[in-house]
Amino acid sequence: MPVLGIVLLLAGSTAAAGLLQIAWCSRTLPQPDRGRLGALAEQYTRTVIHTEWPLLGEQRDGPGAWRQFTEIRESINTQQPVTGDDQARYQGASEAVAQFGDARRERVNEAATAGVPELPWVALLIVYEFNYPFSGPLKVAPTAFRPALERMRAVT
C-alpha cells in the first residue's frame, strides 16, 4: 500500500476511534441527549461509508457528512457537566470530537487536493495510483468505519 494510503487509512482509523469514543460517551448522557448523540454518530458513520467515501474518489466530499459532523460537535459542546465524573466524560468527548474533526478534515483535504503535478508521461502512470487514494485498484476503503458502526450499534 502506498505511503499516502497508509496515512489516509490511519486518518480513517483515527476518525473511527473518535466516533466510537463519542458513541461510548453518549451512553452516559441523560435522555434525550443519549439517544440523539448515539444516533448522530451512527448516522454520520453510515453517511461516510455509503455516500461520502465514493465521492472522495471523485475528489469531492459530502455536504451531508459535514452537517452531521457539525451536529455531533454542537451536541457535545452544548453539554453542561455538573459533577467531576460529568466533567471527565465531557473532556473525553471534547477531545474525541476534536480528534475526529482533525482526521475528517485531513481525509477531505487529501481527496480535494489529490492530483498529479506535471511529470513525464511514464512517471504519470506510476504516480497516478498514489495520488488518487480514494479511487483505482489501490484505493483506500472506509475499512475502519465499518467495525465502528457495528460497535456503535452494540453500545447505543
ZAMI-771907 format. One record per atom (N, C-alpha, C): residue number from 1; residue in one letter; atom name; y negated, z, x negated. Coordinates in Angstrom, 3 decimals. Each point is the difference from the previous one (the first is absolute). Layout:
<pts>
PT   guza   roro   drenza         c2         c3         c1
PT    NUM      A       CA          Y          Z          X
...
</pts>
This chain:
<pts>
PT   guza   roro   drenza         c2         c3         c1
PT      1      M        N      1.183      0.000     -0.862
PT      1      M       CA     -1.183      0.000      0.862
PT      1      M        C     -1.233      0.000     -0.899
PT      2      P        N     -0.994     -0.805      0.316
PT      2      P       CA     -1.206     -0.052     -0.821
PT      2      P        C     -0.727      1.340      0.029
PT      3      V        N     -0.804      0.222     -1.057
PT      3      V       CA     -0.743      1.256     -0.112
PT      3      V        C     -0.875      0.230      1.227
PT      4      L        N     -0.696     -1.026      0.462
PT      4      L       CA     -0.850      0.141      1.175
PT      4      L        C      0.822      0.412      1.211
PT      5      G        N      1.194     -0.582      0.136
PT      5      G       CA      0.874      0.371      1.111
PT      5      G        C      0.376      1.464     -0.070
PT      6      I        N      0.263      0.500     -1.199
PT      6      I       CA      0.339      1.419     -0.166
PT      6      I        C     -1.191      0.870      0.384
PT      7      V        N     -1.199     -0.380     -0.425
PT      7      V       CA     -1.203      0.758      0.353
PT      7      V        C     -0.177      0.041      1.508
PT      8      L        N      0.198     -1.138      0.658
PT      8      L       CA     -0.171     -0.052      1.452
PT      8      L        C      1.115      0.738      0.722
PT      9      L        N      1.199     -0.032     -0.548
PT      9      L       CA      1.091      0.776      0.579
PT      9      L        C     -0.334      1.479     -0.067
PT     10      L        N     -0.553      0.439     -1.126
PT     10      L       CA     -0.415      1.400     -0.134
PT     10      L        C     -1.136      0.329      0.953
PT     11      A        N     -0.937     -0.932      0.185
PT     11      A       CA     -1.091      0.232      0.954
PT     11      A        C      0.556      0.147      1.403
PT     12      G        N      1.001     -0.819      0.341
PT     12      G       CA      0.649      0.136      1.298
PT     12      G        C      0.713      1.326      0.129
PT     13      S        N      0.662      0.423     -1.065
PT     13      S       CA      0.683      1.294      0.017
PT     13      S        C     -0.998      1.137      0.123
PT     14      T        N     -1.134     -0.116     -0.676
PT     14      T       CA     -1.036      1.028      0.073
PT     14      T        C     -0.557      0.098      1.416
PT     15      A        N     -0.263     -1.154      0.614
PT     15      A       CA     -0.506      0.003      1.373
PT     15      A        C      1.037      0.581      0.949
PT     16      A        N      1.256     -0.379     -0.180
PT     16      A       CA      1.057      0.517      0.871
PT     16      A        C      0.164      1.506     -0.183
PT     17      A        N     -0.105      0.481     -1.233
PT     17      A       CA      0.092      1.443     -0.241
PT     17      A        C     -1.155      0.731      0.679
PT     18      G        N     -1.199     -0.568     -0.079
PT     18      G       CA     -1.146      0.598      0.679
PT     18      G        C      0.192      0.029      1.502
PT     19      L        N      0.542     -1.072      0.557
PT     19      L       CA      0.268     -0.051      1.442
PT     19      L        C      1.031      1.046      0.412
PT     20      L        N      1.036      0.151     -0.808
PT     20      L       CA      1.001      1.029      0.312
PT     20      L        C     -0.613      1.392     -0.028
PT     21      Q        N     -0.851      0.260     -0.976
PT     21      Q       CA     -0.682      1.297     -0.075
PT     21      Q        C     -0.852      0.224      1.251
PT     22      I        N     -0.670     -1.033      0.457
PT     22      I       CA     -0.825      0.094      1.211
PT     22      I        C      0.887      0.263      1.216
PT     23      A        N      1.155     -0.689      0.070
PT     23      A       CA      0.927      0.228      1.122
PT     23      A        C      0.502      1.445     -0.002
PT     24      W        N      0.321      0.529     -1.172
PT     24      W       CA      0.433      1.401     -0.090
PT     24      W        C     -1.126      0.933      0.420
PT     25      C        N     -1.202     -0.304     -0.443
PT     25      C       CA     -1.158      0.811      0.366
PT     25      C        C     -0.193      0.000      1.504
PT     26      S        N      0.221     -1.137      0.630
PT     26      S       CA     -0.222     -0.098      1.444
PT     26      S        C      0.881      0.973      0.770
PT     27      R        N      1.167      0.306     -0.544
PT     27      R       CA      0.920      0.926      0.677
PT     27      R        C     -0.545      1.421      0.073
PT     28      T        N     -0.964      0.327     -0.851
PT     28      T       CA     -0.544      1.368     -0.028
PT     28      T        C     -1.230      0.159      0.884
PT     29      L        N     -0.469     -1.099      0.570
PT     29      L       CA     -1.210      0.037      0.815
PT     29      L        C      0.332      0.331      1.452
PT     30      P        N     -0.951      0.588      0.710
PT     30      P       CA      0.211      0.217      1.433
PT     30      P        C     -0.107     -1.335      0.741
PT     31      Q        N      0.587     -0.044      1.184
PT     31      Q       CA     -0.148     -1.185      0.845
PT     31      Q        C     -1.433     -0.052      0.517
PT     32      P        N     -0.608     -1.088      0.225
PT     32      P       CA      0.531     -1.361     -0.067
PT     32      P        C     -0.099     -0.623     -1.387
PT     33      D        N     -0.623      0.713     -0.963
PT     33      D       CA     -0.165     -0.567     -1.342
PT     33      D        C      1.340     -0.317     -0.652
PT     34      R        N      0.998      0.848      0.240
PT     34      R       CA      1.324     -0.202     -0.595
PT     34      R        C      0.553     -1.369      0.397
PT     35      G        N      0.060     -0.253      1.275
PT     35      G       CA      0.549     -1.275      0.473
PT     35      G        C     -0.846     -1.193     -0.395
PT     36      R        N     -1.303      0.166      0.041
PT     36      R       CA     -0.904     -1.108     -0.307
PT     36      R        C      0.109     -0.421     -1.463
PT     37      L        N     -0.051      0.969     -0.913
PT     37      L       CA      0.047     -0.338     -1.423
PT     37      L        C      1.361     -0.565     -0.384
PT     38      G        N      1.065      0.585      0.513
PT     38      G       CA      1.337     -0.531     -0.286
PT     38      G        C      0.155     -1.420      0.520
PT     39      A        N     -0.500     -0.249      1.204
PT     39      A       CA      0.083     -1.342      0.579
PT     39      A        C     -0.851     -0.994     -0.790
PT     40      L        N     -1.183      0.429     -0.447
PT     40      L       CA     -0.855     -0.886     -0.798
PT     40      L        C      0.680     -0.397     -1.309
PT     41      A        N      0.625      0.966     -0.667
PT     41      A       CA      0.678     -0.290     -1.270
PT     41      A        C      1.148     -0.975      0.223
PT     42      E        N      0.767      0.207      1.053
PT     42      E       CA      1.117     -0.902      0.286
PT     42      E        C     -0.508     -1.382      0.393
PT     43      Q        N     -1.034     -0.059      0.820
PT     43      Q       CA     -0.569     -1.277      0.437
PT     43      Q        C     -0.552     -0.779     -1.199
PT     44      Y        N     -0.699      0.691     -0.889
PT     44      Y       CA     -0.544     -0.645     -1.191
PT     44      Y        C      1.134     -0.585     -0.844
PT     45      T        N      1.060      0.775     -0.189
PT     45      T       CA      1.116     -0.447     -0.823
PT     45      T        C      0.642     -1.254      0.599
PT     46      R        N      0.180     -0.017      1.303
PT     46      R       CA      0.538     -1.195      0.659
PT     46      R        C     -0.935     -1.204     -0.194
PT     47      T        N     -1.292      0.235      0.132
PT     47      T       CA     -0.974     -1.089     -0.170
PT     47      T        C      0.075     -0.569     -1.408
PT     48      V        N      0.101      0.866     -1.006
PT     48      V       CA      0.087     -0.481     -1.386
PT     48      V        C      1.263     -0.829     -0.199
PT     49      I        N      1.120      0.500      0.477
PT     49      I       CA      1.272     -0.705     -0.207
PT     49      I        C      0.025     -1.338      0.728
PT     50      H        N     -0.364      0.008      1.262
PT     50      H       CA      0.221     -1.182      0.838
PT     50      H        C     -1.181     -0.965      0.092
PT     51      T        N     -1.216      0.481     -0.206
PT     51      T       CA     -1.167     -0.861      0.175
PT     51      T        C     -0.732     -0.244     -1.310
PT     52      E        N     -0.371      1.091     -0.669
PT     52      E       CA     -0.864     -0.166     -1.170
PT     52      E        C      0.735     -0.564     -1.216
PT     53      W        N      1.220      0.428     -0.242
PT     53      W       CA      0.698     -0.443     -1.217
PT     53      W        C      0.098     -1.519     -0.060
PT     54      P        N      0.385     -0.676      1.089
PT     54      P       CA     -0.006     -1.476     -0.063
PT     54      P        C     -1.391     -0.573     -0.275
PT     55      L        N     -1.046      0.638      0.515
PT     55      L       CA     -1.365     -0.475     -0.251
PT     55      L        C     -0.384      0.150     -1.471
PT     56      L        N      0.510      1.041     -0.657
PT     56      L       CA     -0.301      0.194     -1.419
PT     56      L        C      0.491     -1.191     -0.812
PT     57      G        N      1.108     -0.610      0.433
PT     57      G       CA      0.510     -1.192     -0.670
PT     57      G        C     -0.941     -1.184      0.130
PT     58      E        N     -0.892      0.057      0.983
PT     58      E       CA     -1.008     -1.042      0.206
PT     58      E        C     -1.364      0.442     -0.524
PT     59      Q        N     -0.020      1.048     -0.791
PT     59      Q       CA     -1.207      0.568     -0.595
PT     59      Q        C     -0.971      0.532      1.064
PT     60      R        N      0.558      0.549      1.074
PT     60      R       CA     -0.805      0.607      1.064
PT     60      R        C      0.569      1.369      0.311
PT     61      D        N     -0.760      0.791      0.734
PT     61      D       CA      0.487      1.295      0.459
PT     61      D        C     -0.184      0.074      1.505
PT     62      G        N      0.579      1.027      0.583
PT     62      G       CA     -0.067      0.139      1.444
PT     62      G        C     -1.098      0.954      0.435
PT     63      P        N     -0.941     -0.464      0.827
PT     63      P       CA     -1.058      0.892      0.464
PT     63      P        C      0.557      1.157      0.840
PT     64      G        N      1.114     -0.231      0.676
PT     64      G       CA      0.619      1.078      0.780
PT     64      G        C      0.442      1.142     -0.886
PT     65      A        N      0.529     -0.315     -1.173
PT     65      A       CA      0.438      1.045     -0.926
PT     65      A        C     -1.197      0.794     -0.521
PT     66      W        N     -1.125     -0.678     -0.243
PT     66      W       CA     -1.204      0.721     -0.441
PT     66      W        C     -0.462      0.967      1.083
PT     67      R        N      0.002     -0.463      1.262
PT     67      R       CA     -0.412      0.877      1.104
PT     67      R        C      0.925      1.214      0.094
PT     68      Q        N      1.286     -0.247     -0.130
PT     68      Q       CA      0.958      1.100      0.085
PT     68      Q        C     -0.177      0.968     -1.171
PT     69      F        N     -0.224     -0.536     -1.193
PT     69      F       CA     -0.251      0.873     -1.153
PT     69      F        C     -1.223      0.872      0.268
PT     70      T        N     -1.058     -0.601      0.515
PT     70      T       CA     -1.232      0.740      0.295
PT     70      T        C      0.252      1.091      1.037
PT     71      E        N      0.800     -0.295      1.011
PT     71      E       CA      0.332      1.010      1.007
PT     71      E        C      0.778      1.165     -0.610
PT     72      I        N      0.931     -0.309     -0.885
PT     72      I       CA      0.770      1.053     -0.671
PT     72      I        C     -0.941      0.868     -0.823
PT     73      R        N     -0.853     -0.644     -0.799
PT     73      R       CA     -0.936      0.746     -0.854
PT     73      R        C     -0.922      0.881      0.845
PT     74      E        N     -0.545     -0.562      1.084
PT     74      E       CA     -0.900      0.779      0.852
PT     74      E        C      0.731      1.134      0.703
PT     75      S        N      1.235     -0.239      0.387
PT     75      S       CA      0.786      1.046      0.650
PT     75      S        C      0.195      1.194     -0.932
PT     76      I        N      0.206     -0.281     -1.260
PT     76      I       CA      0.161      1.089     -0.982
PT     76      I        C     -1.348      0.630     -0.317
PT     77      N        N     -1.010     -0.817     -0.210
PT     77      N       CA     -1.316      0.529     -0.381
PT     77      N        C     -0.656      0.842      1.085
PT     78      T        N      0.386     -0.182      1.247
PT     78      T       CA     -0.605      0.780      1.080
PT     78      T        C      0.718      1.318      0.257
PT     79      Q        N      1.098      0.231     -0.707
PT     79      Q       CA      0.709      1.281      0.151
PT     79      Q        C     -0.884      1.131     -0.509
PT     80      Q        N      0.103      1.153      0.660
PT     80      Q       CA     -0.765      1.162     -0.424
PT     80      Q        C      0.968      1.156     -0.243
PT     81      P        N      0.479      0.101     -1.230
PT     81      P       CA      0.980      1.042     -0.309
PT     81      P        C     -0.611      1.397      0.145
PT     82      V        N      0.816      0.896      0.541
PT     82      V       CA     -0.473      1.360      0.243
PT     82      V        C      0.625      0.974     -0.998
PT     83      T        N      1.301     -0.031     -0.125
PT     83      T       CA      0.697      0.950     -0.868
PT     83      T        C      0.169     -0.586     -1.403
PT     84      G        N      0.457      0.835     -0.903
PT     84      G       CA      0.286     -0.462     -1.363
PT     84      G        C      1.088     -1.055     -0.014
PT     85      D        N      1.041      0.198      0.837
PT     85      D       CA      1.063     -0.997      0.097
PT     85      D        C     -0.548     -1.321      0.540
PT     86      D        N     -0.871      0.100      1.006
PT     86      D       CA     -0.622     -1.211      0.546
PT     86      D        C     -0.807     -0.711     -1.078
PT     87      Q        N     -0.723      0.763     -0.791
PT     87      Q       CA     -0.822     -0.573     -1.063
PT     87      Q        C      0.869     -0.709     -1.034
PT     88      A        N      1.134      0.616     -0.362
PT     88      A       CA      0.905     -0.618     -0.974
PT     88      A        C      0.569     -1.313      0.548
PT     89      R        N      0.390     -0.006      1.277
PT     89      R       CA      0.522     -1.229      0.608
PT     89      R        C     -1.087     -1.065      0.083
PT     90      Y        N     -1.202      0.405      0.352
PT     90      Y       CA     -1.119     -0.930      0.083
PT     90      Y        C     -0.278     -0.622     -1.371
PT     91      Q        N      0.017      0.834     -1.036
PT     91      Q       CA     -0.237     -0.494     -1.356
PT     91      Q        C      1.076     -1.012     -0.392
PT     92      G        N      1.260      0.312      0.312
PT     92      G       CA      1.089     -0.930     -0.301
PT     92      G        C     -0.139     -1.307      0.749
PT     93      A        N     -0.369      0.091      1.277
PT     93      A       CA     -0.185     -1.212      0.805
PT     93      A        C     -1.188     -0.814     -0.506
PT     94      S        N     -1.069      0.679     -0.398
PT     94      S       CA     -1.178     -0.700     -0.535
PT     94      S        C      0.348     -0.742     -1.286
PT     95      E        N      0.767      0.642     -0.859
PT     95      E       CA      0.420     -0.644     -1.240
PT     95      E        C      0.934     -1.177      0.301
PT     96      A        N      0.882      0.183      0.977
PT     96      A       CA      0.936     -1.074      0.361
PT     96      A        C     -0.738     -1.207      0.558
PT     97      V        N     -0.999      0.239      0.859
PT     97      V       CA     -0.729     -1.140      0.575
PT     97      V        C     -0.835     -0.698     -1.077
PT     98      A        N     -0.498      0.743     -0.965
PT     98      A       CA     -0.737     -0.631     -1.104
PT     98      A        C      0.943     -0.851     -0.858
PT     99      Q        N      1.173      0.534     -0.313
PT     99      Q       CA      1.011     -0.725     -0.777
PT     99      Q        C      0.443     -1.258      0.754
PT    100      F        N      0.262      0.168      1.264
PT    100      F       CA      0.418     -1.086      0.870
PT    100      F        C     -1.094     -1.067      0.069
PT    101      G        N     -1.245      0.398      0.143
PT    101      G       CA     -1.119     -0.942      0.058
PT    101      G        C     -0.194     -0.754     -1.300
PT    102      D        N      0.100      0.721     -1.126
PT    102      D       CA     -0.132     -0.662     -1.302
PT    102      D        C      1.091     -1.051     -0.189
PT    103      A        N      1.231      0.348      0.348
PT    103      A       CA      1.116     -0.943     -0.161
PT    103      A        C     -0.187     -1.202      0.927
PT    104      R        N     -0.498      0.254      1.206
PT    104      R       CA     -0.243     -1.089      0.950
PT    104      R        C     -1.053     -0.964     -0.546
PT    105      R        N     -1.113      0.551     -0.478
PT    105      R       CA     -1.065     -0.852     -0.544
PT    105      R        C      0.506     -0.799     -1.199
PT    106      E        N      0.794      0.619     -0.857
PT    106      E       CA      0.538     -0.702     -1.159
PT    106      E        C      0.887     -1.167      0.435
PT    107      R        N      0.855      0.234      0.982
PT    107      R       CA      0.902     -1.039      0.489
PT    107      R        C     -0.787     -1.147      0.642
PT    108      V        N     -0.956      0.327      0.849
PT    108      V       CA     -0.783     -1.026      0.695
PT    108      V        C     -0.883     -0.762     -0.983
PT    109      N        N     -0.618      0.693     -0.935
PT    109      N       CA     -0.837     -0.669     -0.996
PT    109      N        C      0.823     -0.938     -0.871
PT    110      E        N      1.189      0.429     -0.374
PT    110      E       CA      0.851     -0.856     -0.820
PT    110      E        C      0.379     -1.260      0.762
PT    111      A        N      0.320      0.155      1.270
PT    111      A       CA      0.352     -1.181      0.800
PT    111      A        C     -1.191     -0.944      0.132
PT    112      A        N     -1.179      0.552      0.196
PT    112      A       CA     -1.194     -0.818      0.208
PT    112      A        C     -0.449     -0.718     -1.264
PT    113      T        N      0.233      0.602     -1.152
PT    113      T       CA     -0.491     -0.582     -1.246
PT    113      T        C      1.082     -0.707     -0.790
PT    114      A        N      1.221     -0.013      0.521
PT    114      A       CA      1.085     -0.669     -0.716
PT    114      A        C     -0.332     -1.475     -0.108
PT    115      G        N      0.029     -0.473     -1.165
PT    115      G       CA     -0.304     -1.409     -0.214
PT    115      G        C      0.263     -0.362     -1.434
PT    116      V        N      0.044     -1.248     -0.243
PT    116      V       CA      0.307     -0.483     -1.332
PT    116      V        C     -1.245     -0.617     -0.614
PT    117      P        N     -0.439      0.521     -1.128
PT    117      P       CA     -1.111     -0.646     -0.682
PT    117      P        C      0.441     -1.368     -0.527
PT    118      E        N     -0.970     -0.787     -0.412
PT    118      E       CA      0.351     -1.315     -0.519
PT    118      E        C      0.877      0.151     -1.235
PT    119      L        N      1.155     -0.604      0.072
PT    119      L       CA      0.975      0.039     -1.096
PT    119      L        C      0.627     -1.377     -0.116
PT    120      P        N      0.580     -0.287     -1.119
PT    120      P       CA      0.751     -1.259     -0.081
PT    120      P        C      1.079     -0.023      1.091
PT    121      W        N      0.341     -1.183      0.466
PT    121      W       CA      0.880     -0.177      1.131
PT    121      W        C      1.342      0.706     -0.166
PT    122      V        N      0.613     -0.080     -1.179
PT    122      V       CA      1.300      0.640     -0.227
PT    122      V        C     -0.128      1.512      0.144
PT    123      A        N     -1.042      0.565     -0.588
PT    123      A       CA     -0.208      1.444      0.115
PT    123      A        C     -0.272      0.385      1.453
PT    124      L        N     -0.624     -0.866      0.744
PT    124      L       CA     -0.281      0.250      1.410
PT    124      L        C      1.285      0.273      0.774
PT    125      L        N      1.010     -0.789     -0.246
PT    125      L       CA      1.275      0.202      0.692
PT    125      L        C      0.617      1.349     -0.326
PT    126      I        N     -0.127      0.417     -1.221
PT    126      I       CA      0.562      1.287     -0.423
PT    126      I        C     -0.810      1.158      0.573
PT    127      V        N     -1.293     -0.110     -0.068
PT    127      V       CA     -0.887      1.077      0.412
PT    127      V        C     -0.076      0.141      1.519
PT    128      Y        N      0.221     -1.079      0.713
PT    128      Y       CA     -0.147      0.013      1.457
PT    128      Y        C      0.771      1.152      0.642
PT    129      E        N      1.238      0.159     -0.384
PT    129      E       CA      0.829      1.056      0.591
PT    129      E        C     -0.564      1.390     -0.274
PT    130      F        N     -0.633      0.191     -1.120
PT    130      F       CA     -0.543      1.304     -0.351
PT    130      F        C     -1.321      0.301      0.698
PT    131      N        N     -0.733     -1.027      0.387
PT    131      N       CA     -1.322      0.201      0.590
PT    131      N        C     -0.003      0.057      1.521
PT    132      Y        N      1.108     -0.262      0.619
PT    132      Y       CA      0.098      0.069      1.462
PT    132      Y        C      1.142      0.948      0.352
PT    133      P        N     -0.233      1.290     -0.185
PT    133      P       CA      1.096      0.967      0.128
PT    133      P        C      0.508      0.199      1.425
PT    134      F        N     -0.710     -0.489      1.015
PT    134      F       CA      0.437      0.204      1.376
PT    134      F        C      0.636     -1.244      0.613
PT    135      S        N      0.215     -1.048     -0.812
PT    135      S       CA      0.644     -1.209      0.499
PT    135      S        C      0.866     -0.581     -1.111
PT    136      G        N      0.856     -0.932      0.361
PT    136      G       CA      0.853     -0.664     -0.973
PT    136      G        C      1.299      0.745     -0.228
PT    137      P        N      0.867     -0.557     -0.853
PT    137      P       CA      1.320      0.593     -0.207
PT    137      P        C     -0.019      1.376     -0.660
PT    138      L        N     -1.034      0.320     -0.737
PT    138      L       CA     -0.080      1.310     -0.665
PT    138      L        C     -0.928      0.963      0.728
PT    139      K        N     -0.249     -0.241      1.290
PT    139      K       CA     -0.981      0.799      0.732
PT    139      K        C      0.392      1.470      0.101
PT    140      V        N     -1.023      0.835      0.059
PT    140      V       CA      0.171      1.432      0.185
PT    140      V        C      0.140      0.240      1.495
PT    141      A        N      1.007      0.739      0.395
PT    141      A       CA      0.262      0.281      1.419
PT    141      A        C     -0.537      1.389      0.365
PT    142      P        N     -0.166      0.273      1.304
PT    142      P       CA     -0.486      1.320      0.429
PT    142      P        C      1.110      1.048     -0.028
PT    143      T        N      0.808     -0.024     -1.045
PT    143      T       CA      1.189      0.824     -0.108
PT    143      T        C     -0.274      1.483      0.203
PT    144      A        N     -1.037      0.529     -0.598
PT    144      A       CA     -0.267      1.434      0.085
PT    144      A        C     -0.400      0.432      1.400
PT    145      F        N     -0.522     -0.916      0.802
PT    145      F       CA     -0.456      0.362      1.340
PT    145      F        C      1.154      0.121      0.991
PT    146      R        N      1.084     -0.740     -0.194
PT    146      R       CA      1.109      0.049      0.961
PT    146      R        C      0.653      1.379      0.039
PT    147      P        N      0.399      0.594     -1.146
PT    147      P       CA      0.562      1.355      0.082
PT    147      P        C     -1.042      1.031      0.447
PT    148      A        N     -1.262     -0.258     -0.319
PT    148      A       CA     -1.053      0.921      0.455
PT    148      A        C     -0.056      0.019      1.512
PT    149      L        N      0.129     -1.172      0.621
PT    149      L       CA     -0.021     -0.087      1.457
PT    149      L        C      1.192      0.751      0.586
PT    150      E        N      1.169     -0.157     -0.599
PT    150      E       CA      1.181      0.721      0.481
PT    150      E        C     -0.197      1.514     -0.132
PT    151      R        N     -0.569      0.443     -1.116
PT    151      R       CA     -0.235      1.438     -0.192
PT    151      R        C     -1.021      0.517      0.998
PT    152      M        N     -1.029     -0.820      0.284
PT    152      M       CA     -1.006      0.414      0.994
PT    152      M        C      0.635      0.186      1.363
PT    153      R        N      0.893     -0.899      0.347
PT    153      R       CA      0.684      0.121      1.295
PT    153      R        C      0.798      1.291      0.054
PT    154      A        N      0.559      0.390     -1.140
PT    154      A       CA      0.816      1.208     -0.034
PT    154      A        C     -0.833      1.277      0.069
PT    155      V        N     -1.237     -0.041     -0.514
PT    155      V       CA     -0.803      1.225     -0.055
PT    155      V        C     -1.001      0.137      1.117
PT    156      T        N     -0.295     -1.092      0.709
PT    156      T       CA     -0.998      0.115      1.073
PT    156      T        C      0.657     -0.055      1.361
</pts>
